[in-house]
Amino acid sequence: MTFKQKIHTHYLQLVQDRIDVFKDMIAALTEDSKNDAKGSAGDKHETALSMMHLEQEKLNRKLREVMDQKIVLDKIDAATIAETIIVGSLVEANGIYLYLSVALPKITIEGVNIIALSPQSPLGNKLMGNKVGFTFEINTTKYTIEDIL
């Protein structure tokens, strides 16, 4: 397994773990609302059910966001290495490793920090379609693309 494939697998697992957590939380809320409905009555009960329903809607929105991230990651072939930067490229710029996919937390693989960023982000947008040696500036910081993996 290549370095890039390890990164991709790690991010896929991270997103899947988030999906599982949100599904568990939604299931627990659903179960709580069923149990709460059996023995309660009155305004307090209605308020509690309403709060649970709002929390469930919020969790469902977050779940959809994470599932959308998984869809993007699932479309990436981590074995592909392109000359120009595309979605799925691992880019080394100024000694920083950037994985163009979706915005996800920074991870460390084999002692190397990797930042996953969206192609729509300011930095991702500057990188897309460029090659090794391309230099650009964002917020007074100059970047040079050193490698595309």
N, C-alpha and C positions, 0 to 999 in steps of 0.2 A: 504494500500500500504506500503510495507516494505521500509526501508531506501535505500536498494540497488535498488529497483524498482523506487524510486523517482529519484535517480541518473541517472539510465538508461533512464527514461522518459525525464529528463532534457537534457541529451546529444542528444537524438533523436530529440528533439525540436530545439536544437542549430544547429544541422546539417541540419535539414529541413529548418530552417530560412536562413542558408547560401545558400542552393540550390535555394530558392526563390529569394534571392538577386542577385545571379549570373544569373538566368534566366531573371529577370527584366532588368539587365544591358545589357545582350545580345540582348534582344528584343528592348531596347532603341537604341542600336547601329545599329541594323538592320533597324529600322525606320528612324534613322538619315541618314543612307547611301542611303535609298530610296528617302528621301526628298532632299538630297544633289545632287543626280543624275539628278533631274528635271531641276535645274536652273544653273548648273555650266558647265564650259568647260575649257580645257587647262591643263597645267602641275600642277597648284595649285590644281585643282580638282582631278587629278590622285593621287597626293601625299596624299591628305586628305582621299581619298577612300582607298588607300594602308594602311595608318596609322589606319584607322577604322578596316580594315580587320585583321591587326596584333593584335590589341587590342581584337577583337572578338575571334581570335584563342587562345590568352592567357586566356581569360575568359572561353572558352570552355574547356581548359585543367584543369583549376581550378575546374570547375563544375564537370568534370569527377572524379577528386580526391575526392571531397566531396561526390559525389554519391557512390563511392567505399567505403567510410567510412560508409555511411548509410547502404550499403549492409551488412557490417560486423556487425553493431549494430543491424540490423533487424534479424540476425541469432542468437543473444544472447537471451536466456531465463533468464530474471532477477530473476525469482523465483527459479532457480536451485542453490543449495549450494553443492559444492563438497568438499571432504576431501582433495584432492590435488588441487593445483591452476591450473585453466584452463582459456581459454578465457571467459570473463564474470564474473570472480571472483572479489570480492571486498576484498582487502587484507589490513590488518592493520599491519604495520611494523614500529617500532620505533615511534609509535603514529601518523604516516602518513597514510592516506587512499589512496590506489592506486587501480584504476579500470582498469583491464586488458581488453582492447578492441581495441581502436585506439588512436593515439596521438591527443589529443584535449586540449583546454585551461583548466586551473584549474577553478573549480567552488566551490561554498559554498552552502551546503544544511544543513538546521537546525543548522547553525553556525559551521559546520565542513567543512574544506577544503578537496577537493577531486582532485586528479591528475589522469587524464586518460592517460594511456600509452599503447603503442603497445607491443605485446609479442616479437617483433623483436628488441626492444630497449635493450640496455645493462642490465638495471634493470629488464625489463619484461622478458628477456631471463633467468636471474638468478632465477626469481620467478617461472616460469612455471614448473609444475610437483612436486613442493615441498609442505611440510606440515607445520602445526603450530609447532614452535620450531626451524625450520631450520634457521641457521645463515650463513651469507655470507658477503663479503666485496666488495665494489665498490668505487674506488677512495679514499682509506684510511678511508671510512666510513663503520662501521660495522652495519649490519641490522639483526634484528631478527623478524621472522614472528610471530606476536602475535595472529592474528585471520584471518579466512577466512570466508567471508560472501557470 
